[in-house]
Amino acid sequence: MNILVCISQVPDTTTKVAVGPDGTSMNPAGVKFILNPYDEFAIEEGLRQREKHGGTVTAVSVGPDSVKEVLRTALAMGVDSAVHVKDDHRADSFVVASSIADLVKETSPDVVIFGRQSIDFDSFQLPSMVAELLGWADVPMVSTLSIDGSNLTAESDIEGGKYAVTCALPCVISAQKGLNDPRYPKLPDIMKAKSKPIAERGATAASARTATISMTLPVTKRLNKVLGDSDADLQELVRLLHEEAKVI
């Protein structure tokens, strides 16, 4: 079984983000970048399916040269090979999905695994876009997974419950937290990953479907009003929420 795992590089959740001088992008100065946390579950599931069924696991990431760091993390975790789709522009989800779909068409993996979403833009679009471009089944939010021959059985999370899915391979899935417990790479594997080759290819020449018009940080305003628990205070709280905060 040949498995393709799609991973992305995102700002650390503890990083203080600032808007860049152009007003449409993040200022990367001083920002620590990490492997998208949901992608750790995708990598781990690819490795576990390889251990059960044999085959290979390839990690792919689309972006500038800096994404090689997360590809080396994937190599240290145990993937067999890594592919860097070089794109120095801030491509939108459609361009990224097009590049991944073209790679899939050339390599013909049995299953493509994503993390459920990236934690930076949280668009939750790539898995379904890639599946649509390929004409494959898309199984999102997978919390349990079993592959038997050419068939896949999974449970997907929905609000308030789960639903069971069965489909034929090849297909696209996105990994939910709880699908597995990702392994931590050992120091010798981290050192070996530093010298492993990473294949490089150009991005697909697709036209972006969206553009960032502006980017601003949320403005936090505190009125510093303290109320008690009397009936009058509660009525005043409701009035403030309705007339000033305008949230009810």
N, C-alpha and C positions, 0 to 999 in steps of 0.2 A: 504494500500500500504506500502510495506516494502522497505526502501531505504538504500543503503550503500554508504557512502561518504568516499572517500579515500583522506587522507591529508598527508602532509609531513612537516618536519622541515628543514628550510633553514637559512643560515646566513642573518642577516639584510643587506639591500642594502647599508647602510651607514658604515658597518664594513670594516675596512682595513684588507684585507686577506693576510696571509703569507703562504708560502709553508713549510710543515713539514720537520723534519730532514731526513725522508726517501726519500724525493724527489718525492713522488707519491701521497701525500695527503695534505690537508689543515691543517695548525697548528691551533687547536681549542682554543689555549690560548688567552683570551681576546676577543673572538668572541661572539657577541650577536646573539642568535638564535631566530627565530620567526616562526609563522605559514606562510606557503607559501601564498603570497597575492592572487593568483588565486584560492586557495582553499577556501578562504572566500566566493567567489561567489558560489562555489559548496555546502558549508554548508548551506548558505542562501537559495539556490534553493531547497535543500532537506527539509528544514523546511517549506518553502512555499507550496511545494507539499503535505507535511503531513497535513498542515492546511486546504488544499482544499479537500484531499481525505481520511484523517485519516491514521492510521498505525504508523510506527515507523521509526526513523532515527538512524542509527548506524554509528559512525565514526571509521575508522581504520587507523593505521599508522604502517609502518614497519621500524624498526631501534632499536637502543640501548635504554636504560632506559630514556634518555633525551627526547625522543619523547612524553613521557607522558605529558609534558608541553603543547604541542599543542593539545593533546587529551583533556586536561582539559579546554583549550580555547574553543574547540568545545562543551564540556559539558556546559560551561558557556553560550554559545550562544543558547543552547536549545536542542541539540541532546539527544536522550533517553539513549543511551549507547555507550561505547567506547571499542575498542579492540586493544591491543598492540601486534603486531606480533614481538616477540623479535628476533633481529638479530644484534649481536655485531660486525659483520664483515661488511666491506664496500661492500655490495652486489651490483651487477650491475642491470640494469633495468629488465633483464629477470628473475633473482632470485626473485626480488620484485614482478614482475607481476605474477610469479608462486605461490607465497605465497598468494597473493590477490585472484587469481583465485580459489585456493583450498578452501579458506574461503567462497567464493561465492557459490561454489558447495555444501558446507555444510549448508549454511544459506538460499539459494534460494531467494535473494531479487528480487524485480520487476525491479529495475533500479539501476545501479552503476554510481555514479557521481564523476568525477575528476575535478580539476582545469585544465585549458588547458595545462599547463606545469609548472614545477618547475623553480624557478628563479636562481638556482645554476648551475646545469648542462644543463638546457634548452634542454634536449634531445627530448622532445615531443614524447615519445615512449610508456609510460605506458598504457594509455587508449587503444590504438590499440592493444598492446600486450595482455592485459587482454581479450579484445573482441575476439581476435583470439584464445586464449587458451580455451575460453568458447564456441566458435562457435556462438557468438552473434553479432548483428549489432553494429557498432561503428559510433556514430554521433559526430564529433569533432567541436570545436570552436562554441558552441551553444550560440546565442545571444538572441533568443526568444524560449520559450518552452511551450507546452500545452500537457496535458495528458488527454485523454478521454477514460475511460474504459481500454482496453488492447492495445490502440494505442497511439503512441507519434507523435506529429507534432512539427517540430523545424525549425528555420532558422539558418544556419551556415555561418560564415564569411569566405570569400575568398578574395584574393587580388583584390581590385577594385569593390567588390560587395558582394552579399549574394546568397545562394541557399536554396530552401525549401526541407525538408526531412520529409517523413512519414515512420514509421516502427512500427512493433509490439513489445510489451514488451515480455520478458525482453530484455534490451539492455544496452549498455555503452554509456555515453555521457561525454563530457568535456566542462566545463563552461568557457565562454569568458567574459572578462570585459564588463560590460554593460548589462549583463543578468538580474541583479538586483542590489539593493543597500544593501550590507551586514549590518546587525544590529550590534550594539556595545553591548557587554555583560554588564549588570548592576552590580554594586558592590555586592549586595546580591547574585546574581547568580554566580559571581566569587568566593565568599567565600564558597558557597554550593558545587561548583565543586571541591574544594580542598579535600573534604571528600567522594566524590562519587567513587564507585568501578570502576576499569578498568580491564576488563578481559585480561588475558595474554595467549598467545599460542606461540609455536615454529614456526620458519620459515620453509618453504618447503626445503627439501634436494635436491635442483636443482643445477646443475653445471653452473657456470658463463660462459657467452658467450663472455665477453670482459674483458680486464684487463688494468689498467692504467700503462703505461710504464714510464712516467715521467710527472712532472707538473712544469711549470715555469711561472713566472709573465711576462707580456709583457714589453719589454724594450723600454723606451721612450727616443729618442735622438732628441734634438733640435739644429738646425744649427744656429738659431738666425739671419737669413738673412732677412732684411727688404727691400722691393722693393716699388717703386712708381707706378704711373699709366700711365707712358709714354709708347709708343709703344715698345721702347727698353726694358723697365722693364717687360712688358708683355711677350715679346719673351724670356727673360731670365727666367721668371717664368716657362714657358712651357718647356724650356730646362732642368731646374732643376728637374721638376716633371718627365720628361721622362728619363733623364740620371742618376740622383742621387737618387731620391726617387723611381724611377721605378714603378710609379703608373699609368702612361699613356703610 
